[in-house]
Amino acid sequence: MLPASVAASPGNSVSISTGSSPSVTIGLPHGDQLNLSYSYLLLYAEVESNGLFGMFEHTILFGADLKNVNWNISIKDDTTYFNASFPLAPTTLRPMGFNESLTNLTIPRNLPGFNITPEAKLSVQISIDKDVSSSIYAYNATDSRNAANFTNLTISTLRIDNYITISKMPISAIPYNIVLLQNLNATLNGTRGNFIGFNANAKNFQDNQFDGFAIGSSDMIDHSKGLFWWYPNYTSNGQNYPLHYSFLRTYGALYLVFQYHGISSGTTIVQDPYFSVINETINGLKIINQQIHIAYEILLHNIELVSTGSIIGFLLVGVAYTSYRLKRF
């Protein structure tokens, strides 16, 4: 059976917005929505220390909640930039499945004699990519019948560049691992969407290998509303390494996890996945301060209930919101 062919239609458009921390929200027709938001950056390393009974190996684990980081946000042409520098604090965050999927972590310990406070820099760039491969063939490795050709992707794809630098690692020349957690959400036909892992080829289906997942309302790839896909490698200080990834769940949330490695202070990780929308066209990006936007939408939705005296306050909020957007653009 030949795989289905799914093409992006040039006749439609979608709403794309970013928030006050790195994220992408894609609004589709009929109220459907896709969302990818950055959740945590973790760093862990194995450290040896002397004890009464000889050498001991300890796992040290640090992290930062990326939603609480102070981000510098800017926009130029079709690119939105998020930049931040922040310390990594000791953490016990261990999403369900973390041990099995990545490494055998132990509970972090305070190590006598070590004053370890790593610092990280994270830059995320979200842009419209018209130079991406125009088509890919995506297939499920465990079910050869679950496959589809996705074409005309040059009008429906975002490129998301991740630049991660460990700017300060107090223990020099110690190997460590970096873990980036991204929260995934999709609302399709009023229910939570499915995420189906796939492998993919491009250019006559022979070269340019990719990994990724399809987002849809069923388990079939050809019914997908969106694709998140990436090359199976990344660069660390200019050298290529295989990229390890996993899906994790904790307290009902679904995370996509990328794992990288570094050696010393100044190690820079570069990775650039793609986010494609199927059967739609991406025209532009907008920066939205979510708190102001939510307040504005609530008032707009309930305007029929607003009394005459309250309309003045509503208008003032609207003026503030409009002024904010004008300053941003």
Secondary structure in CASP SS format (residue, H / E / C, confidence):
PFRMAT SS
TARGET T0000
AUTHOR 0000-0000-0000
METHOD secondary structure of the structure
MODEL  1
M C 1.00
L C 1.00
P C 1.00
A E 1.00
S E 1.00
V E 1.00
A E 1.00
A C 1.00
S C 1.00
P C 1.00
G C 1.00
N C 1.00
S C 1.00
V C 1.00
S E 1.00
I E 1.00
S E 1.00
T E 1.00
G C 1.00
S C 1.00
S C 1.00
P C 1.00
S E 1.00
V E 1.00
T E 1.00
I E 1.00
G E 1.00
L C 1.00
P H 1.00
H H 1.00
G H 1.00
D C 1.00
Q E 1.00
L E 1.00
N E 1.00
L E 1.00
S E 1.00
Y E 1.00
S E 1.00
Y E 1.00
L E 1.00
L E 1.00
L E 1.00
Y E 1.00
A E 1.00
E E 1.00
V E 1.00
E E 1.00
S E 1.00
N E 1.00
G E 1.00
L C 1.00
F C 1.00
G E 1.00
M E 1.00
F E 1.00
E E 1.00
H E 1.00
T E 1.00
I E 1.00
L E 1.00
F E 1.00
G E 1.00
A E 1.00
D E 1.00
L H 1.00
K H 1.00
N H 1.00
V C 1.00
N C 1.00
W C 1.00
N E 1.00
I E 1.00
S E 1.00
I E 1.00
K E 1.00
D C 1.00
D C 1.00
T E 1.00
T E 1.00
Y E 1.00
F E 1.00
N E 1.00
A E 1.00
S E 1.00
F E 1.00
P E 1.00
L C 1.00
A E 1.00
P E 1.00
T C 1.00
T C 1.00
L C 1.00
R C 1.00
P C 1.00
M E 1.00
G C 1.00
F H 1.00
N H 1.00
E H 1.00
S H 1.00
L C 1.00
T C 1.00
N C 1.00
L C 1.00
T C 1.00
I C 1.00
P C 1.00
R C 1.00
N C 1.00
L C 1.00
P C 1.00
G C 1.00
F C 1.00
N C 1.00
I C 1.00
T C 1.00
P C 1.00
E E 1.00
A E 1.00
K E 1.00
L E 1.00
S E 1.00
V E 1.00
Q E 1.00
I E 1.00
S E 1.00
I E 1.00
D C 1.00
K C 1.00
D C 1.00
V C 1.00
S C 1.00
S C 1.00
S C 1.00
I E 1.00
Y E 1.00
A E 1.00
Y E 1.00
N E 1.00
A C 1.00
T C 1.00
D E 1.00
S E 1.00
R E 1.00
N E 1.00
A E 1.00
A E 1.00
N E 1.00
F E 1.00
T E 1.00
N C 1.00
L H 1.00
T H 1.00
I H 1.00
S C 1.00
T E 1.00
L E 1.00
R E 1.00
I E 1.00
D E 1.00
N E 1.00
Y E 1.00
I E 1.00
T E 1.00
I E 1.00
S E 1.00
K E 1.00
M C 1.00
P C 1.00
I C 1.00
S C 1.00
A C 1.00
I C 1.00
P C 1.00
Y E 1.00
N E 1.00
I E 1.00
V E 1.00
L E 1.00
L E 1.00
Q E 1.00
N E 1.00
L E 1.00
N E 1.00
A E 1.00
T E 1.00
L E 1.00
N C 1.00
G C 1.00
T E 1.00
R E 1.00
G C 1.00
N E 1.00
F E 1.00
I E 1.00
G E 1.00
F E 1.00
N E 1.00
A E 1.00
N E 1.00
A E 1.00
K H 1.00
N H 1.00
F H 1.00
Q H 1.00
D E 1.00
N E 1.00
Q E 1.00
F E 1.00
D E 1.00
G E 1.00
F E 1.00
A E 1.00
I E 1.00
G E 1.00
S C 1.00
S C 1.00
D C 1.00
M C 1.00
I H 1.00
D H 1.00
H H 1.00
S E 1.00
K E 1.00
G E 1.00
L E 1.00
F E 1.00
W E 1.00
W E 1.00
Y C 1.00
P C 1.00
N E 1.00
Y E 1.00
T E 1.00
S E 1.00
N C 1.00
G C 1.00
Q E 1.00
N E 1.00
Y E 1.00
P E 1.00
L C 1.00
H E 1.00
Y E 1.00
S E 1.00
F E 1.00
L E 1.00
R E 1.00
T E 1.00
Y C 1.00
G C 1.00
A E 1.00
L E 1.00
Y E 1.00
L E 1.00
V E 1.00
F E 1.00
Q E 1.00
Y E 1.00
H E 1.00
G E 1.00
I C 1.00
S C 1.00
S C 1.00
G C 1.00
T C 1.00
T E 1.00
I E 1.00
V E 1.00
Q E 1.00
D C 1.00
P C 1.00
Y E 1.00
F E 1.00
S E 1.00
V E 1.00
I C 1.00
N C 1.00
E C 1.00
T C 1.00
I C 1.00
N C 1.00
G C 1.00
L C 1.00
K E 1.00
I E 1.00
I C 1.00
N C 1.00
Q H 1.00
Q H 1.00
I H 1.00
H H 1.00
I H 1.00
A H 1.00
Y H 1.00
E H 1.00
I H 1.00
L H 1.00
L H 1.00
H H 1.00
N C 1.00
I H 1.00
E H 1.00
L H 1.00
V C 1.00
S C 1.00
T H 1.00
G H 1.00
S H 1.00
I H 1.00
I H 1.00
G H 1.00
F H 1.00
L H 1.00
L H 1.00
V H 1.00
G H 1.00
V H 1.00
A H 1.00
Y H 1.00
T H 1.00
S H 1.00
Y H 1.00
R H 1.00
L H 1.00
K H 1.00
R H 1.00
F C 1.00
END
